[in-house]
Amino acid sequence: MVIKVKLYGNLREKASRSAEGAPGMVEIEDRGIKMVSDVLNALNIDEAETSHLFVNGKYSGLRKKVKNGDRVAIFPKNMGLLYKWYFRREENDQE
């Protein structure tokens, strides 16, 4: 399973310096990743460091399931957005 992750702001530091491509882009290959929370764990990012999470462009929560080829975007606390006021967060029971 390959998940493409885009890290924003100071979370870019979590991306490997040897990673090719755009800054802050990471590809995770791991069959054990089932949810967004697993992506955070794989990158050693604490939930408290994040403000907003997106899966394939949709505002999502930690329990949102991910699958092969999904794109996950992770924003840090200092880049908080207003999404929580205007959009419903998708979790694992919503597709």
N, C-alpha and C positions, 0 to 999 in steps of 0.2 A: 504494500500500500504506500502510495506517495501522496503527501499532503504538502501543498505549497503555502508558505507562511510569509506574510509581509509584516515586518515590525516597524513601528513608527516611533519618532522622537528618541528619547534616551534608551528605549528598548532595542534599538539597532545594535547596541553594544553586545547584545546576546547572540547576534549572528556571528558565525565563524568568520574570522578575518580572511580565511582562504576561500570563502564561498565566492563562486563566480556569479556574474550577473549584476543586477541592480543592487545598490546598497540596501541592507535590511531585508533582503530576500533569502529565505531558507527553504530547502526541500527536506522533508522528514520522511524517511523510509522505515516504517515500523508497522508490523501487523497488529501490534498490541494497542494501537491508538484507536479508540472508539468514539471519544467525545472531545470537545474543545478543551476540557480540563486536562486530558491526557497530552494534548499539544503543549499546553503551558508547562506541564511537568517535564516533558522531553526537552524543553528549552531552558529549564531551570528558572522559570518566571513565576513569581508568587502572585496569586490572585490579587493581593493588595496593591501590586504595582500597576494594575490595569484599570482602565476606565471603561473602554468599550471593545467589544469583540464582534467580528463579522464573519459569517460563513457564506461564501459565494455572493457577497454584496448585501446580505441580509443581517440586520442587527440580531445578534444571538447571545445566548447565555452559556455558562460553563457546561451544562448538561446536553447541549446540542450535539447530536450525533454527526460524525464526519465519516466520509468514505473516500475511496481512492479517487484522486484527481481534484478533490475539493481545495478551495482557496480560503485561507483563514487570515484575517487582518487583525492585528492586536495594537491597540492604542494605549499609551501610558496614562497614568493619573493626571499628569500636568497638561495633557491634551484633551481633557474632558469635553465632550460634546453635549448637545441638547437632545440627543436621540431618545433618551429615556422618557422625555416628556411627550414626544410626538409619535413614537413607534413602539409597537409591542415587541418585546424580545422573544425570539423563538428558542424553545428548549427542545428536548428530545421527543416530546409527545406531539410536536407540531412540525410539519414539513412544508 
